[in-house]
Amino acid sequence: MDELAHAGLGPRPFARWADPEDTAVPSSKVPVWLVRRLGGLTPSPAVPVSDIPVPPSALPPAAADALRSAVGTAHVDLDAPARLAHAGGQSYLDLVRRRAGHEVAVPDAVVSPGSHDEVAAVLAVAGEHGFAVVPYGGGTSVVGGVEPVGGVGGSVPGGPPRRAVVTLDLARMDALVAVDEVSRTATFQPGVTGPRAEALLAPYGLTLGHVPQSFARATLGGYVATRSAGQASTGYGRLDELVVALRLATPVGEVRAGTGTPNAAGPDLRAVFVGSEGAFGVVTEVTLRVRPRPVEHRYEMWVFPSFEQGLAAVRAFAQDCSRPPDVVRLSDEEETRTTLATQGAAGRALAVYVRTRAGRTPAVCVLGWEGAAGTTSEARSAVLPVLRAHDAIRVGARAGQAWRRHRFAGPHQRDVLLDAGALVETVETATDWADLTGLYAAVSTALATSVAGCGTPPLVFAHVSHIYPTGASLYFTVLARRLADPAAAVAQWADAKAAASEAIRSAGGTITHHHAVGRTHAPYLEGEIGPVGARVLAAVKAALDPAGILNPGVLVQPPGEPPSGRDGVRPEE
């Protein structure tokens, strides 16, 4: 885990994941074969940030003065650079808009509290002056979860009237509050990033072990807000399994949820706030389960004759093995082919090797075990009978360790593809094992059909990386030629996302396994939890945030507004 403590990145560029020199990909060029496969790509550099219009702040002067009194003048910023730096998250559509300077939504101010009391003071000012507050951690949401929307429209030049919106940047709240080495828990402030959490725990010989793709920038508060799942969720657990206790500031007062020791003192309030996306309150402290830092890290690559056989094997891991691998990532045949082909000479050589061993393009599976000295061999031995029973072929540790070294390369590769003029985006879902292959086929077809309908035939592929006794996740990637006109490019993906979402709903999948609801998935939430469930969420929102100032449009729709954000498409009734 030592390398995780050093996995952080510098300041995030306006329209990218990272600066080109701060990259984790072997090449800054898109392979010629991929350009040809997508029908040709036209390089598309981002417009200069200085060319993007920023409307005047709509925050009333009296409200700005009250905020300065609450957190200090230095921590209230109404200037254009700070507002642009908080212009939404990291979805494909966020980046397409920012790269083109097209309909870029910005907050009216950025406020950076340094403590629970300062967060509470900001919410009190918001209640008094009537502006909205959008909590912001690492800004890595891909579902519109940190979009600066004030409740009516958004801060888009020429847009409809709306109330002012303040982005609450929690970066200053980045401390380790306490460590209980006996109980193996650690309490953090919400602005701690994944790498910083690992660095803070290292002197105690402990790790959180929660490693999502956004690890380099995402924060612990964001993990809680989105009910995150890390790459090693099978071994370390999802974030909701790690939360021991929470402290939150809400517009009506402080809330403390969870005690660490299981009890029967009514419903577990942690479940109300984990996954609430800043709509019910602002997490100001989180206590998490931690464990000893692993001494051994054993990663291997195996291949299955087909994706279907691989699915049967990983299901057996989850259902029949006393200790499944900590990391399980099974790629379908198209992802296997594409991934190996984009890894340079080493990847092409590996592709030839696995085709030779398997007799065709197989389904690659990366398995990882972590733990104390001498434990990983025993854990690995437990799954070998399953691998043999499903005709798996071992590629070896070198390929597995290569995956581990480059596991955070995805967002960097997306920057390269966006510069080249590609559409590159993902869709995730989950369902029971019995319905998984049907869901896989339905979503693959929906995405391919929609994007091809724009005259841009895509590559669509998927992998499974979170397994449970009852089911698994599916994570789809789409690559295509991006339409040149910014509005057309937005519609190109928005239509595909809507088609995929309808396919997910029809095939019995969840609208989100770990990306959260945000504004993108808002139109589909009631269909998943039912009208009574939606009323329960609305009642919680009304009790904790009666004026609706916290992250309007997330989880609960403001009265009089349709159930969608800019990128949501309301389902047919």
LINBELBEL-V715261 format. One line per field, one symbol per residue. phi: phi as a letter, one per 40 degrees, with the letter a starting at -180 (. if undefined). burial: I if it has 9 or more other ideal C-beta (glycine too) atoms within 8 Angstrom, else O. A space follows every 10 residues. Layout:
BEGIN
phi=???
burial=???
END
This chain:
BEGIN
phi=.dcccbccbc dcccbacacd cbbbbcacbc ddccdcccgg bbdbcccddc cccbcdcccd dccccccccc bhdcbbbbcd dccccbcgbb cdcdcccccc gbfccbccab bbcbadcccc ccccccccbg ccbbcabcgb dbbgcbccbc hbgacbdgcc daccbbcccc cccbbccabb cccfbabbcc cccdccdccc cdccgbacgc bcccdcbcbc ccdccbfcbc cbccccgccc ccccabbbbb cbhcbbbgbg cdabcgdccd ccbcgcfgcb ibcbabbbcb adcccbbbbb bbbbdacccc ccccccdccb ccbcdcbbbb cccccdcccc cccgcccccc ccccccccga ccbcbcbbbb icdgcccccc dcbddccccb fcbcchcccc cccccbcbcd ccccdcccdc gccaabbbaa acdcbccccd cccdcccccc ccccgbdbcb aaabbbbbdc aacbbbbbba cccccdcccc cdcdcccccc cccccccgcc cacacgcfcc cdcbcccccg ccdccccccc dcccbccgcc fdgbgbccdg bccaccbcbc ccc
burial=IOOIIOIOOO OIOIOIIIOO OOIOIOOOOI OOOIIOOIOO IOOIOIIOIO OIOOOOIIIO OOIIOIIIOI IOOOIIIIOO OIIIIIIIII IIIIIIIIII IIOIIIIIII IIIOOIOIII IIIIIIIOIO IIIIIIIIII IIIIIIIIII IIIIIIOOOO OIIIIIIIII IIIIOIOOIO OOOIIIIIII IIIIIIIIII IIOOOIIIII IIOIIIIIII IIIIIIIIII IIIIIIOIII OIIIIIIIII IOOIIOIIOO OOOOOOOOII OIIIIIIIII IIIIIIIIII IOIIOIIIII IIIIIIIOII IIIIIIIIOO IOOIIIIIII IIIIIIIIII IIIOOOIIOI IOIIIOIIOO IIIIIIIIII IOOOIIOOII OIIOOIIOOI OIIOIOOOII IIIIOIIIIO IIIIIIIIII IIIIIOIIII IOIOIIOIII OIIIIIIIII IIOIOIOIII IIIIIIIOOO IIIIIIIIII IIIOOIOIII OIIIIIIIII IIIIIOIOII IIIIIIIIII IIIIIIOIOO OOIIOOIIOI IOOIIOOIII IIIIIIOIOO IOIIIIIIIO IOO
END
